[in-house]
């Protein structure tokens, strides 16, 4: 099968076989296009030119399609110029052509569809040599994270080796016993009622003591604060004589105007 280029001029020829036949004949060519899928369509009908000597020719330009296709050319010989009566002496002929790029010929190959890869490589290298050179870009080296992970692991191991000393337990029993003894003594005291007793200094002292106790650990603070609360409640409920005696016992002092009541001593 003959291969031709797209958009190339294809010479269509027909030579009648009998040289002794001097009859005037007319030759017409029917050009069909057939794709690789099998579809066929009539592209053109052309009348060949008589070149004398029973030789007829026509130059036909093939369609410029990028995809390969086939051309089938059928020639018929007629006895009239109207191309209505076919000659019974000369049969119809058909010739098929492949229309596709001839890469082998285009790149200097030895014919057919062979490719000269060395020449193609040379052309590519020449084309690339004309491309302006860009500045060399230095890519960063691959990040090595091993030193970082080892340092983190070392810190974790050091933290795990740290021994936090246990806090010493605070013994609050002596304080609680002392408060209990004071409370029992206060409850047992009975003092005659004085005229007036100012408990504000005592109350202020207890409040200040409570604020200082808040600075102690929570467990100790809760125990002592409860005891002081009970003590304040007892103080508020005591009668005047008892309150006066409590103030004296706490060392808060008494007003100069408040003198203890003089009593007769009976023997």
MOJOQUI-V715739 format. One record per pair of residues at least 24 apart in sequence whose C-alpha atoms are under 10 Angstrom apart, sorted by the first residue. I is the first residue (numbers start at 1). J is the second residue. If there is no record, write none. Layout:
# MOJOQUI-V715739
i: <I/I>
j: <J/J>
This chain:
# MOJOQUI-V715739
i: <1/1/1/1/2/2/2/2/2/2/3/3/3/3/3/3/3/3/3/3/3/4/4/4/4/4/4/4/4/4/5/5/5/5/5/5/5/5/5/5/5/5/6/6/6/6/6/6/6/6/6/6/6/6/6/6/7/7/7/7/7/7/7/7/8/8/8/8/8/8/8/9/9/9/9/9/9/10/10/10/10/10/10/11/11/11/11/11/12/12/12/12/12/12/12/12/12/12/12/13/13/13/13/13/13/13/13/14/14/14/14/14/14/14/14/14/14/14/14/15/15/15/15/15/15/16/16/16/16/16/16/16/16/17/17/17/17/18/18/18/19/19/20/20/21/21/22/22/23/23/24/24/24/24/24/24/24/25/25/25/25/25/25/25/25/25/25/25/26/26/26/26/26/26/26/26/26/26/26/26/26/26/27/27/27/27/27/27/27/27/27/27/27/27/27/27/28/28/28/28/28/28/28/28/28/29/29/29/29/29/29/29/29/29/29/30/30/30/30/30/30/31/31/31/31/31/31/31/31/31/31/32/32/32/32/32/32/33/33/33/33/33/33/33/33/33/33/34/34/34/34/34/34/34/35/35/35/35/35/36/36/36/36/37/38/38/40/40/40/41/42/42/42/43/43/44/45/45/45/46/47/47/47/48/62/63/64/64/65/65/65/66/66/66/67/67/67/68/68/68/68/69/69/69/69/70/70/70/70/70/71/71/71/71/71/72/72/72/73/170/170/170/171/172/172/172/172/175/175/175/176/176/176/179/179/179/179/180/180/182/182/182/183/183/183/183/183/183/185/186/186/186/186/186/186/186/186/186/187/187/187/187/187/188/189/189/189/189/189/189/190/190/190/190/190/190/190/190/190/191/191/191/191/191/191/191/191/192/192/192/192/192/192/192/192/192/193/193/193/193/193/193/193/193/193/194/194/194/194/194/194/194/194/194/194/194/195/195/195/195/195/195/195/196/196/196/196/196/196/197/197/197/197/197/197/197/197/197/198/198/198/198/198/198/198/199/199/199/199/199/199/199/199/199/201/201/201/201/202/202/202/202/202/202/202/202/202/202/203/203/203/203/205/205/206/206/207>
j: <95/96/97/98/95/96/97/98/99/112/70/71/96/97/98/99/100/101/102/112/113/62/70/71/97/98/99/100/101/102/61/62/63/64/65/68/98/99/100/101/102/103/61/62/63/64/65/66/67/68/69/98/99/100/101/102/60/61/62/63/64/65/99/100/59/60/61/62/63/64/99/58/59/60/61/62/63/58/59/60/61/62/97/57/58/59/60/61/46/48/56/57/58/59/60/73/74/75/95/48/49/55/56/57/58/59/75/48/49/50/54/55/56/57/58/75/76/77/93/51/53/54/55/56/57/53/54/55/56/77/89/90/91/54/55/89/90/54/89/90/53/54/53/54/53/54/53/54/54/79/50/52/54/78/79/80/81/50/54/56/77/78/79/80/81/83/86/87/50/54/56/76/77/78/79/80/81/82/83/85/86/87/54/55/56/57/75/76/77/78/79/80/81/83/86/87/56/57/58/74/75/76/77/78/83/57/58/73/74/75/76/77/92/93/94/72/73/74/75/76/94/60/62/71/72/73/74/75/94/95/96/70/71/72/73/74/96/62/63/69/70/71/72/73/96/97/99/68/69/70/71/72/96/98/67/68/69/70/71/67/68/69/70/69/69/70/70/71/72/71/71/72/73/71/72/73/73/74/75/75/75/76/83/75/99/99/99/100/99/100/101/99/100/101/99/100/101/98/99/100/101/97/98/99/100/96/97/98/99/100/95/96/97/98/99/96/97/98/97/217/219/220/220/219/220/223/224/220/223/224/223/224/227/224/227/228/231/227/231/231/249/250/227/228/230/231/234/235/246/231/234/235/238/242/243/245/246/249/234/235/238/242/246/242/238/241/242/243/245/246/238/239/240/241/242/243/244/245/246/239/240/241/242/243/244/245/246/239/240/241/242/243/244/245/260/261/239/240/241/242/243/244/245/260/261/239/240/241/242/243/244/245/258/259/260/261/240/241/244/258/259/260/261/240/241/244/255/257/258/240/241/243/244/245/247/254/255/258/240/243/244/247/254/255/258/235/236/240/243/244/246/247/252/254/247/252/253/254/232/235/243/246/247/248/250/251/252/253/232/235/236/247/250/252/231/232/232>
